[in-house]
Amino acid sequence: MSRVSLCVVALVVVAQASPAIERLTATALARASSNVRTFVEIDVERWSDESESDQLAATFRRSGVEAALQELTRRPSAGQVRSISGLPRTIRYALESRLTSGSRYFLLLVDPFSSQDFFQGTTNGGADLAAIAIWLGKIGEGEGQITAFSQIGIDAFGAVTVDVREPIIVLPTVNRVR
């Protein structure tokens, strides 16, 4: 094998392994039963840009939830969510907001899964796209929750929002991995 071939192979291997720009760990509890829990790892490999946010919001307004779901499933990966006892899921949209206090808010839209998928590793049909909302303090500790796609909407300013009143999964502890 020539040196050129080896360089091309090395470049392909490097290109396939996207390092996480943000790595979080969390404890997840099923809202229906706090005895059901698992450990979660979240790797964000890229943040969605403003044009992606605008396009998603426009699709929501113009064509509704189902069209937005279709658009999100066609997007490239923005990272991955893994539960120890469940199946890995692809993050399709990753938004970060930094507050002047040093706190941060993340909104992650993730490929469909059910609570059963997440905690038991089984595949259950009829799962819905999920939204993960995370609030981190300036020292990298916080909390979050996972809600169904039906809880996602658009606010008066055209931003993607999540109704956080009825999560299916609660993340009582979220930590940034440095």
C-alpha positions, 0 to 999 in steps of 0.5 A, a space after each residue: 500500500 502506498 503512502 497516499 493510500 494510507 493517508 486517505 485511509 487515515 483521513 477517512 477514519 478521522 472524518 468519521 469520528 466526530 468528537 463531542 463539543 459538549 458531553 453531559 451525563 445525567 440520571 434519568 427517572 421515569 415520571 410515571 415511576 421514580 423507581 425506574 431509572 437509568 444513567 444517560 450520556 449526551 454527546 453534542 457534536 455540533 450546534 444547529 445554526 440560526 438558519 436551521 432554527 429559522 427553517 424549522 420554525 417556518 416549517 412548524 408555522 407553515 405545515 405543522 408538527 408532522 412536517 417539522 418531524 419529517 424535516 428533522 428526521 432528514 437532518 444530519 446528526 448533531 450528536 447522540 443520546 445513550 442510556 445504559 439500559 436503552 438504545 442510542 438515539 440521534 440528536 437532530 437539532 441542538 440549540 444552546 443559549 447562554 445567559 448573562 449569569 453564566 448559565 446555559 440552556 440546551 434544547 435537543 430534538 432527538 430521534 423517536 423513542 418511547 420511555 420503554 425504549 429508553 429504560 429497557 432497551 426494547 423497540 416499541 412502535 409508535 414512539 414520538 420524536 423527543 425534546 430534551 431541555 437542560 438547564 446548567 449553572 455556570 459550574 456545569 451542574 443542573 437538571 433537565 427533562 425529556 418531553 414528547 414532540 407534541 409538547 414542542 411549539 413556536 413562540 410569538 417571536 418565532 423560536 422553537 419552544 418546549 412545554 415543560 409542564 409534563 415531561 415523560 422523563 425527568 433528569 434530576 442531575 445533569 453534569 457537564 463532563 470536562 
